[in-house]
Amino acid sequence: MNCQRIRVAIATFAAVFFVVIAAPAWSSSTATNGILRVTIEDLTTDPYFGAFDVSTGPSHPQPDETVLYPFGTSFFTLRDVAAATMWVNSDDPTDPGLLGYALKNLNTDVGVTRSFAPIGTSGFRATWTLPNFTIQQDVVIVGTTLADTRVDHKVTVTNTTGAPRQYGLRYMWDWQIAGNDGSLFRTRNPDGSFSSNTVAFTAPAFQYYEEVDSIATPTFSIFGSVLNGGTTPEIVRYSDWPTSDDSAWGYTDPASAADDSSTVYFWGFAAPLSMAAGASASVLESISTQQSAVGGPVVSQVVPGPTGAALIPVALLVLLVGYWALRRSARR
């Protein structure tokens, strides 16, 4: 290596070292019921404040596996129509996703105040107070058994102005099932077929959806709610994650999400929603590894019995007992 290359290498190392040392601090909080675990960015000055992930806990049949990518790659968007602004709790998007709109980060804008608090021992609340609206995000683990455990993601928006206001909301969840970014998707109740082809459902009529890391040998399934008795999403999309992550609102998917997948929910996409002065509105969707926790039937957890080599000692024991019984009979 010549002297110039050595100097470049040293300068590059120094620059990287400085960036690492100078990077802003981050902090997270965790809640679990032993079956599922939520980890959330709790530092109100971090660009990803309020971002969370989901993983399996030590009491899950597949313990300590990822469900949502850890972390900071899933976020929500508030569309403020009158202000022509897309507000996000992430530094990832570079495109507002709608012509004529500005893109602003709720966590770095000087006009926004933020707070964080636990909700008992099962979840967390992040709050943003911004011009025209207050946003409250609750991420809570619900349930005590494998069959009923889910994570509820609820966002409540309050109109703090003295006049009606139009708005929209978007969730984007970035899946990583047991370390696999590219999950396959199918609708449930009614049931569809697994596919990695991107798709958008306008006025979705299925109760929930299922995603797996493999059709033939899935590590486990994840289930996301759609129709749960609350405000029905206008659109649900199975999308390529880099594409859905780069935009705060609308985007054009590639044909496949096989490499890296996400699910995106919209409320107030084609036509904005309206909210009276001082009024509040909420949307809620849920994540689980059990369909029974999001409205589906309970499926028995089968514990595999001994097979193959494990049966050999059992067979030998049976033969030995039989031989011993025959010998005792002969002695009589």
Contacts in CASP RR format, 6 or more apart in sequence:
PFRMAT RR
TARGET T0000
AUTHOR 0000-0000-0000
METHOD contacts of the structure
MODEL  1
MNCQRIRVAIATFAAVFFVVIAAPAWSSSTATNGILRVTIEDLTTDPYFG
AFDVSTGPSHPQPDETVLYPFGTSFFTLRDVAAATMWVNSDDPTDPGLLG
YALKNLNTDVGVTRSFAPIGTSGFRATWTLPNFTIQQDVVIVGTTLADTR
VDHKVTVTNTTGAPRQYGLRYMWDWQIAGNDGSLFRTRNPDGSFSSNTVA
FTAPAFQYYEEVDSIATPTFSIFGSVLNGGTTPEIVRYSDWPTSDDSAWG
YTDPASAADDSSTVYFWGFAAPLSMAAGASASVLESISTQQSAVGGPVVS
QVVPGPTGAALIPVALLVLLVGYWALRRSARR
1 9 0 8 1.000
24 45 0 8 1.000
24 46 0 8 1.000
24 47 0 8 1.000
25 43 0 8 1.000
25 46 0 8 1.000
26 41 0 8 1.000
26 43 0 8 1.000
26 46 0 8 1.000
26 48 0 8 1.000
27 41 0 8 1.000
27 42 0 8 1.000
27 43 0 8 1.000
27 46 0 8 1.000
28 39 0 8 1.000
28 40 0 8 1.000
28 41 0 8 1.000
28 42 0 8 1.000
28 71 0 8 1.000
29 39 0 8 1.000
29 40 0 8 1.000
29 42 0 8 1.000
29 116 0 8 1.000
29 118 0 8 1.000
29 124 0 8 1.000
30 37 0 8 1.000
30 38 0 8 1.000
30 39 0 8 1.000
30 40 0 8 1.000
31 37 0 8 1.000
31 38 0 8 1.000
31 118 0 8 1.000
31 121 0 8 1.000
31 122 0 8 1.000
31 123 0 8 1.000
31 124 0 8 1.000
31 141 0 8 1.000
32 38 0 8 1.000
32 57 0 8 1.000
32 141 0 8 1.000
33 122 0 8 1.000
33 141 0 8 1.000
33 143 0 8 1.000
33 144 0 8 1.000
33 149 0 8 1.000
34 57 0 8 1.000
34 58 0 8 1.000
34 59 0 8 1.000
34 60 0 8 1.000
35 56 0 8 1.000
35 57 0 8 1.000
35 59 0 8 1.000
35 60 0 8 1.000
35 145 0 8 1.000
35 146 0 8 1.000
35 149 0 8 1.000
36 54 0 8 1.000
36 55 0 8 1.000
36 56 0 8 1.000
36 57 0 8 1.000
36 60 0 8 1.000
36 67 0 8 1.000
36 141 0 8 1.000
36 149 0 8 1.000
36 150 0 8 1.000
36 151 0 8 1.000
36 288 0 8 1.000
36 289 0 8 1.000
37 54 0 8 1.000
37 55 0 8 1.000
37 56 0 8 1.000
37 57 0 8 1.000
37 141 0 8 1.000
38 52 0 8 1.000
38 53 0 8 1.000
38 54 0 8 1.000
38 123 0 8 1.000
38 124 0 8 1.000
38 139 0 8 1.000
38 141 0 8 1.000
38 151 0 8 1.000
39 52 0 8 1.000
39 53 0 8 1.000
39 55 0 8 1.000
39 70 0 8 1.000
39 71 0 8 1.000
40 50 0 8 1.000
40 51 0 8 1.000
40 52 0 8 1.000
40 71 0 8 1.000
40 123 0 8 1.000
40 124 0 8 1.000
40 126 0 8 1.000
40 139 0 8 1.000
41 48 0 8 1.000
41 49 0 8 1.000
41 50 0 8 1.000
41 51 0 8 1.000
41 52 0 8 1.000
41 71 0 8 1.000
41 72 0 8 1.000
42 49 0 8 1.000
42 50 0 8 1.000
42 116 0 8 1.000
42 124 0 8 1.000
42 126 0 8 1.000
43 49 0 8 1.000
44 107 0 8 1.000
44 114 0 8 1.000
44 115 0 8 1.000
44 116 0 8 1.000
45 107 0 8 1.000
46 107 0 8 1.000
47 90 0 8 1.000
47 91 0 8 1.000
47 105 0 8 1.000
47 107 0 8 1.000
47 108 0 8 1.000
48 71 0 8 1.000
48 72 0 8 1.000
48 75 0 8 1.000
48 89 0 8 1.000
48 90 0 8 1.000
48 91 0 8 1.000
48 107 0 8 1.000
49 89 0 8 1.000
49 106 0 8 1.000
49 107 0 8 1.000
49 114 0 8 1.000
49 116 0 8 1.000
49 126 0 8 1.000
50 89 0 8 1.000
50 107 0 8 1.000
50 116 0 8 1.000
50 124 0 8 1.000
50 126 0 8 1.000
50 137 0 8 1.000
51 71 0 8 1.000
51 72 0 8 1.000
51 73 0 8 1.000
51 74 0 8 1.000
51 75 0 8 1.000
51 89 0 8 1.000
51 90 0 8 1.000
52 68 0 8 1.000
52 71 0 8 1.000
52 72 0 8 1.000
52 74 0 8 1.000
52 124 0 8 1.000
52 139 0 8 1.000
52 153 0 8 1.000
53 66 0 8 1.000
53 67 0 8 1.000
53 68 0 8 1.000
53 69 0 8 1.000
53 70 0 8 1.000
53 71 0 8 1.000
53 72 0 8 1.000
53 74 0 8 1.000
54 67 0 8 1.000
54 68 0 8 1.000
54 151 0 8 1.000
54 287 0 8 1.000
55 64 0 8 1.000
55 65 0 8 1.000
55 66 0 8 1.000
55 67 0 8 1.000
55 68 0 8 1.000
55 70 0 8 1.000
56 62 0 8 1.000
56 63 0 8 1.000
56 64 0 8 1.000
56 65 0 8 1.000
56 67 0 8 1.000
56 220 0 8 1.000
56 289 0 8 1.000
57 63 0 8 1.000
57 64 0 8 1.000
58 64 0 8 1.000
59 146 0 8 1.000
60 146 0 8 1.000
60 289 0 8 1.000
61 146 0 8 1.000
61 220 0 8 1.000
61 301 0 8 1.000
62 178 0 8 1.000
62 219 0 8 1.000
62 220 0 8 1.000
62 289 0 8 1.000
65 177 0 8 1.000
65 178 0 8 1.000
65 179 0 8 1.000
65 219 0 8 1.000
65 220 0 8 1.000
66 176 0 8 1.000
66 177 0 8 1.000
66 178 0 8 1.000
66 179 0 8 1.000
67 175 0 8 1.000
67 176 0 8 1.000
67 177 0 8 1.000
67 222 0 8 1.000
67 287 0 8 1.000
67 289 0 8 1.000
68 74 0 8 1.000
68 173 0 8 1.000
68 174 0 8 1.000
68 175 0 8 1.000
68 176 0 8 1.000
68 287 0 8 1.000
69 174 0 8 1.000
69 175 0 8 1.000
69 176 0 8 1.000
69 181 0 8 1.000
70 176 0 8 1.000
72 90 0 8 1.000
72 92 0 8 1.000
73 92 0 8 1.000
73 174 0 8 1.000
73 241 0 8 1.000
73 245 0 8 1.000
74 171 0 8 1.000
74 172 0 8 1.000
74 173 0 8 1.000
74 174 0 8 1.000
74 262 0 8 1.000
75 88 0 8 1.000
75 89 0 8 1.000
75 90 0 8 1.000
75 92 0 8 1.000
75 93 0 8 1.000
75 172 0 8 1.000
76 88 0 8 1.000
76 89 0 8 1.000
76 137 0 8 1.000
76 155 0 8 1.000
76 169 0 8 1.000
76 170 0 8 1.000
76 171 0 8 1.000
76 172 0 8 1.000
77 86 0 8 1.000
77 87 0 8 1.000
77 88 0 8 1.000
77 168 0 8 1.000
77 169 0 8 1.000
77 170 0 8 1.000
77 172 0 8 1.000
77 248 0 8 1.000
77 249 0 8 1.000
78 86 0 8 1.000
78 87 0 8 1.000
78 88 0 8 1.000
78 106 0 8 1.000
78 133 0 8 1.000
78 135 0 8 1.000
78 157 0 8 1.000
78 167 0 8 1.000
78 168 0 8 1.000
78 169 0 8 1.000
79 85 0 8 1.000
79 86 0 8 1.000
79 87 0 8 1.000
79 98 0 8 1.000
79 101 0 8 1.000
79 167 0 8 1.000
79 168 0 8 1.000
79 169 0 8 1.000
79 170 0 8 1.000
79 249 0 8 1.000
79 268 0 8 1.000
79 272 0 8 1.000
80 86 0 8 1.000
80 87 0 8 1.000
80 132 0 8 1.000
80 133 0 8 1.000
80 165 0 8 1.000
80 167 0 8 1.000
81 165 0 8 1.000
81 166 0 8 1.000
81 167 0 8 1.000
81 168 0 8 1.000
81 272 0 8 1.000
82 132 0 8 1.000
82 165 0 8 1.000
82 166 0 8 1.000
83 131 0 8 1.000
83 132 0 8 1.000
84 100 0 8 1.000
84 101 0 8 1.000
84 102 0 8 1.000
85 101 0 8 1.000
85 102 0 8 1.000
85 103 0 8 1.000
85 104 0 8 1.000
86 93 0 8 1.000
86 96 0 8 1.000
86 97 0 8 1.000
86 98 0 8 1.000
86 101 0 8 1.000
86 102 0 8 1.000
86 103 0 8 1.000
86 104 0 8 1.000
86 248 0 8 1.000
86 249 0 8 1.000
87 104 0 8 1.000
87 105 0 8 1.000
87 106 0 8 1.000
87 128 0 8 1.000
87 130 0 8 1.000
87 135 0 8 1.000
88 103 0 8 1.000
88 104 0 8 1.000
88 105 0 8 1.000
88 106 0 8 1.000
88 248 0 8 1.000
89 105 0 8 1.000
89 106 0 8 1.000
89 107 0 8 1.000
89 126 0 8 1.000
89 128 0 8 1.000
89 137 0 8 1.000
90 105 0 8 1.000
91 105 0 8 1.000
91 107 0 8 1.000
91 108 0 8 1.000
92 245 0 8 1.000
92 246 0 8 1.000
93 103 0 8 1.000
93 245 0 8 1.000
93 246 0 8 1.000
93 247 0 8 1.000
93 248 0 8 1.000
94 103 0 8 1.000
94 246 0 8 1.000
95 103 0 8 1.000
95 246 0 8 1.000
95 247 0 8 1.000
95 248 0 8 1.000
95 251 0 8 1.000
96 102 0 8 1.000
96 103 0 8 1.000
96 247 0 8 1.000
96 248 0 8 1.000
96 249 0 8 1.000
97 103 0 8 1.000
97 247 0 8 1.000
97 248 0 8 1.000
97 249 0 8 1.000
97 250 0 8 1.000
97 251 0 8 1.000
98 249 0 8 1.000
98 250 0 8 1.000
101 249 0 8 1.000
103 248 0 8 1.000
106 112 0 8 1.000
106 114 0 8 1.000
106 128 0 8 1.000
106 130 0 8 1.000
106 135 0 8 1.000
107 114 0 8 1.000
109 130 0 8 1.000
111 130 0 8 1.000
111 131 0 8 1.000
112 128 0 8 1.000
112 129 0 8 1.000
112 130 0 8 1.000
113 128 0 8 1.000
113 129 0 8 1.000
114 126 0 8 1.000
114 127 0 8 1.000
114 128 0 8 1.000
114 129 0 8 1.000
115 126 0 8 1.000
115 127 0 8 1.000
116 124 0 8 1.000
116 125 0 8 1.000
116 126 0 8 1.000
116 127 0 8 1.000
117 124 0 8 1.000
117 125 0 8 1.000
117 127 0 8 1.000
118 124 0 8 1.000
118 125 0 8 1.000
119 125 0 8 1.000
119 138 0 8 1.000
119 140 0 8 1.000
122 140 0 8 1.000
122 141 0 8 1.000
122 142 0 8 1.000
123 138 0 8 1.000
123 139 0 8 1.000
123 140 0 8 1.000
123 141 0 8 1.000
124 138 0 8 1.000
124 139 0 8 1.000
124 140 0 8 1.000
125 136 0 8 1.000
125 137 0 8 1.000
125 138 0 8 1.000
126 136 0 8 1.000
126 137 0 8 1.000
127 134 0 8 1.000
127 135 0 8 1.000
127 136 0 8 1.000
127 137 0 8 1.000
128 134 0 8 1.000
128 135 0 8 1.000
129 160 0 8 1.000
132 159 0 8 1.000
132 160 0 8 1.000
132 161 0 8 1.000
132 165 0 8 1.000
133 157 0 8 1.000
133 158 0 8 1.000
133 159 0 8 1.000
133 160 0 8 1.000
133 165 0 8 1.000
133 167 0 8 1.000
134 157 0 8 1.000
134 158 0 8 1.000
134 160 0 8 1.000
135 155 0 8 1.000
135 156 0 8 1.000
135 157 0 8 1.000
135 158 0 8 1.000
136 155 0 8 1.000
136 156 0 8 1.000
136 158 0 8 1.000
137 153 0 8 1.000
137 154 0 8 1.000
137 155 0 8 1.000
137 156 0 8 1.000
138 152 0 8 1.000
138 153 0 8 1.000
138 154 0 8 1.000
138 155 0 8 1.000
138 156 0 8 1.000
139 151 0 8 1.000
139 152 0 8 1.000
139 153 0 8 1.000
139 154 0 8 1.000
140 151 0 8 1.000
140 152 0 8 1.000
140 154 0 8 1.000
141 149 0 8 1.000
141 150 0 8 1.000
141 151 0 8 1.000
141 152 0 8 1.000
142 148 0 8 1.000
142 149 0 8 1.000
142 150 0 8 1.000
142 151 0 8 1.000
142 152 0 8 1.000
142 286 0 8 1.000
142 293 0 8 1.000
143 149 0 8 1.000
143 150 0 8 1.000
143 293 0 8 1.000
146 290 0 8 1.000
146 301 0 8 1.000
147 290 0 8 1.000
147 292 0 8 1.000
147 293 0 8 1.000
147 298 0 8 1.000
148 290 0 8 1.000
148 292 0 8 1.000
148 293 0 8 1.000
149 288 0 8 1.000
149 289 0 8 1.000
149 290 0 8 1.000
149 293 0 8 1.000
150 225 0 8 1.000
150 286 0 8 1.000
150 287 0 8 1.000
150 288 0 8 1.000
150 290 0 8 1.000
150 293 0 8 1.000
150 294 0 8 1.000
151 286 0 8 1.000
151 287 0 8 1.000
151 288 0 8 1.000
152 284 0 8 1.000
152 285 0 8 1.000
152 286 0 8 1.000
153 171 0 8 1.000
153 284 0 8 1.000
153 285 0 8 1.000
153 286 0 8 1.000
153 287 0 8 1.000
154 282 0 8 1.000
154 283 0 8 1.000
154 284 0 8 1.000
155 169 0 8 1.000
155 171 0 8 1.000
155 282 0 8 1.000
155 283 0 8 1.000
155 284 0 8 1.000
156 280 0 8 1.000
156 281 0 8 1.000
156 282 0 8 1.000
157 167 0 8 1.000
157 169 0 8 1.000
157 275 0 8 1.000
157 280 0 8 1.000
157 281 0 8 1.000
157 282 0 8 1.000
158 278 0 8 1.000
158 279 0 8 1.000
158 280 0 8 1.000
159 165 0 8 1.000
159 167 0 8 1.000
159 275 0 8 1.000
159 276 0 8 1.000
159 277 0 8 1.000
159 278 0 8 1.000
159 279 0 8 1.000
159 280 0 8 1.000
160 278 0 8 1.000
161 277 0 8 1.000
161 278 0 8 1.000
162 277 0 8 1.000
162 278 0 8 1.000
163 277 0 8 1.000
164 274 0 8 1.000
164 275 0 8 1.000
164 276 0 8 1.000
164 277 0 8 1.000
165 274 0 8 1.000
165 275 0 8 1.000
165 277 0 8 1.000
166 272 0 8 1.000
166 273 0 8 1.000
166 274 0 8 1.000
166 275 0 8 1.000
167 268 0 8 1.000
167 272 0 8 1.000
167 273 0 8 1.000
167 275 0 8 1.000
168 266 0 8 1.000
168 267 0 8 1.000
168 268 0 8 1.000
168 269 0 8 1.000
168 272 0 8 1.000
168 273 0 8 1.000
169 265 0 8 1.000
169 266 0 8 1.000
169 267 0 8 1.000
169 268 0 8 1.000
169 273 0 8 1.000
169 283 0 8 1.000
170 248 0 8 1.000
170 249 0 8 1.000
170 264 0 8 1.000
170 265 0 8 1.000
170 266 0 8 1.000
170 267 0 8 1.000
170 269 0 8 1.000
171 264 0 8 1.000
171 265 0 8 1.000
171 283 0 8 1.000
171 285 0 8 1.000
172 244 0 8 1.000
172 245 0 8 1.000
172 262 0 8 1.000
172 263 0 8 1.000
172 264 0 8 1.000
173 262 0 8 1.000
173 263 0 8 1.000
173 264 0 8 1.000
173 287 0 8 1.000
174 241 0 8 1.000
174 245 0 8 1.000
174 260 0 8 1.000
174 262 0 8 1.000
175 181 0 8 1.000
175 182 0 8 1.000
175 183 0 8 1.000
175 211 0 8 1.000
175 222 0 8 1.000
175 241 0 8 1.000
175 261 0 8 1.000
175 262 0 8 1.000
175 263 0 8 1.000
176 182 0 8 1.000
176 183 0 8 1.000
177 183 0 8 1.000
177 211 0 8 1.000
177 212 0 8 1.000
177 213 0 8 1.000
177 218 0 8 1.000
177 219 0 8 1.000
177 220 0 8 1.000
177 222 0 8 1.000
178 213 0 8 1.000
178 219 0 8 1.000
178 220 0 8 1.000
179 213 0 8 1.000
180 213 0 8 1.000
180 214 0 8 1.000
180 219 0 8 1.000
181 241 0 8 1.000
181 259 0 8 1.000
181 260 0 8 1.000
181 261 0 8 1.000
182 196 0 8 1.000
182 213 0 8 1.000
182 257 0 8 1.000
182 258 0 8 1.000
182 259 0 8 1.000
182 260 0 8 1.000
182 261 0 8 1.000
183 211 0 8 1.000
183 212 0 8 1.000
183 213 0 8 1.000
183 222 0 8 1.000
183 261 0 8 1.000
184 194 0 8 1.000
184 195 0 8 1.000
184 196 0 8 1.000
184 211 0 8 1.000
184 212 0 8 1.000
184 213 0 8 1.000
184 214 0 8 1.000
184 215 0 8 1.000
184 258 0 8 1.000
184 261 0 8 1.000
185 194 0 8 1.000
185 195 0 8 1.000
185 196 0 8 1.000
185 199 0 8 1.000
185 209 0 8 1.000
185 210 0 8 1.000
185 211 0 8 1.000
185 238 0 8 1.000
185 257 0 8 1.000
185 261 0 8 1.000
185 263 0 8 1.000
186 192 0 8 1.000
186 193 0 8 1.000
186 194 0 8 1.000
186 195 0 8 1.000
186 209 0 8 1.000
186 210 0 8 1.000
186 211 0 8 1.000
187 201 0 8 1.000
187 204 0 8 1.000
187 206 0 8 1.000
187 209 0 8 1.000
188 206 0 8 1.000
188 207 0 8 1.000
188 208 0 8 1.000
188 209 0 8 1.000
188 210 0 8 1.000
188 223 0 8 1.000
188 291 0 8 1.000
188 296 0 8 1.000
189 206 0 8 1.000
189 207 0 8 1.000
189 208 0 8 1.000
189 295 0 8 1.000
189 296 0 8 1.000
190 205 0 8 1.000
190 206 0 8 1.000
194 212 0 8 1.000
194 215 0 8 1.000
196 256 0 8 1.000
196 257 0 8 1.000
196 258 0 8 1.000
196 261 0 8 1.000
197 255 0 8 1.000
197 256 0 8 1.000
197 257 0 8 1.000
198 237 0 8 1.000
198 238 0 8 1.000
198 239 0 8 1.000
198 240 0 8 1.000
198 253 0 8 1.000
198 254 0 8 1.000
198 255 0 8 1.000
198 256 0 8 1.000
198 257 0 8 1.000
199 237 0 8 1.000
199 238 0 8 1.000
200 235 0 8 1.000
200 236 0 8 1.000
200 237 0 8 1.000
200 253 0 8 1.000
201 235 0 8 1.000
201 236 0 8 1.000
201 237 0 8 1.000
202 234 0 8 1.000
202 235 0 8 1.000
203 232 0 8 1.000
203 234 0 8 1.000
204 226 0 8 1.000
204 227 0 8 1.000
204 232 0 8 1.000
204 233 0 8 1.000
204 235 0 8 1.000
204 236 0 8 1.000
205 227 0 8 1.000
206 226 0 8 1.000
206 227 0 8 1.000
207 225 0 8 1.000
207 226 0 8 1.000
207 227 0 8 1.000
207 228 0 8 1.000
207 294 0 8 1.000
207 295 0 8 1.000
207 296 0 8 1.000
208 223 0 8 1.000
208 224 0 8 1.000
208 225 0 8 1.000
208 226 0 8 1.000
208 227 0 8 1.000
208 291 0 8 1.000
208 294 0 8 1.000
208 295 0 8 1.000
208 296 0 8 1.000
209 223 0 8 1.000
209 224 0 8 1.000
209 226 0 8 1.000
209 236 0 8 1.000
209 238 0 8 1.000
209 263 0 8 1.000
210 221 0 8 1.000
210 222 0 8 1.000
210 223 0 8 1.000
210 224 0 8 1.000
210 291 0 8 1.000
211 221 0 8 1.000
211 222 0 8 1.000
211 223 0 8 1.000
211 261 0 8 1.000
211 263 0 8 1.000
212 218 0 8 1.000
212 219 0 8 1.000
212 220 0 8 1.000
212 221 0 8 1.000
212 222 0 8 1.000
213 219 0 8 1.000
220 289 0 8 1.000
221 289 0 8 1.000
221 291 0 8 1.000
222 287 0 8 1.000
222 288 0 8 1.000
222 289 0 8 1.000
223 287 0 8 1.000
223 288 0 8 1.000
223 289 0 8 1.000
223 290 0 8 1.000
223 291 0 8 1.000
223 293 0 8 1.000
223 294 0 8 1.000
224 263 0 8 1.000
224 285 0 8 1.000
224 286 0 8 1.000
224 287 0 8 1.000
224 288 0 8 1.000
224 294 0 8 1.000
225 285 0 8 1.000
225 286 0 8 1.000
225 287 0 8 1.000
225 294 0 8 1.000
225 295 0 8 1.000
226 232 0 8 1.000
226 233 0 8 1.000
226 236 0 8 1.000
226 285 0 8 1.000
228 284 0 8 1.000
228 285 0 8 1.000
228 286 0 8 1.000
228 294 0 8 1.000
228 295 0 8 1.000
230 283 0 8 1.000
230 284 0 8 1.000
231 267 0 8 1.000
231 281 0 8 1.000
231 282 0 8 1.000
231 283 0 8 1.000
231 284 0 8 1.000
233 265 0 8 1.000
233 266 0 8 1.000
233 267 0 8 1.000
233 283 0 8 1.000
233 285 0 8 1.000
234 266 0 8 1.000
234 267 0 8 1.000
234 268 0 8 1.000
234 269 0 8 1.000
234 270 0 8 1.000
235 264 0 8 1.000
235 265 0 8 1.000
235 266 0 8 1.000
235 269 0 8 1.000
236 263 0 8 1.000
236 264 0 8 1.000
236 265 0 8 1.000
236 266 0 8 1.000
237 244 0 8 1.000
237 253 0 8 1.000
237 263 0 8 1.000
237 264 0 8 1.000
237 266 0 8 1.000
238 257 0 8 1.000
238 261 0 8 1.000
238 262 0 8 1.000
238 263 0 8 1.000
239 251 0 8 1.000
239 253 0 8 1.000
239 257 0 8 1.000
239 261 0 8 1.000
239 262 0 8 1.000
239 263 0 8 1.000
239 264 0 8 1.000
240 253 0 8 1.000
240 254 0 8 1.000
240 256 0 8 1.000
240 257 0 8 1.000
240 259 0 8 1.000
240 260 0 8 1.000
240 261 0 8 1.000
240 262 0 8 1.000
241 257 0 8 1.000
241 260 0 8 1.000
241 261 0 8 1.000
241 262 0 8 1.000
242 260 0 8 1.000
243 251 0 8 1.000
243 252 0 8 1.000
243 253 0 8 1.000
243 254 0 8 1.000
244 251 0 8 1.000
244 253 0 8 1.000
244 262 0 8 1.000
244 264 0 8 1.000
245 262 0 8 1.000
249 269 0 8 1.000
250 269 0 8 1.000
265 283 0 8 1.000
265 285 0 8 1.000
267 273 0 8 1.000
267 283 0 8 1.000
273 281 0 8 1.000
275 281 0 8 1.000
286 293 0 8 1.000
286 294 0 8 1.000
288 294 0 8 1.000
290 298 0 8 1.000
290 299 0 8 1.000
291 297 0 8 1.000
291 299 0 8 1.000
292 298 0 8 1.000
292 299 0 8 1.000
306 314 0 8 1.000
END
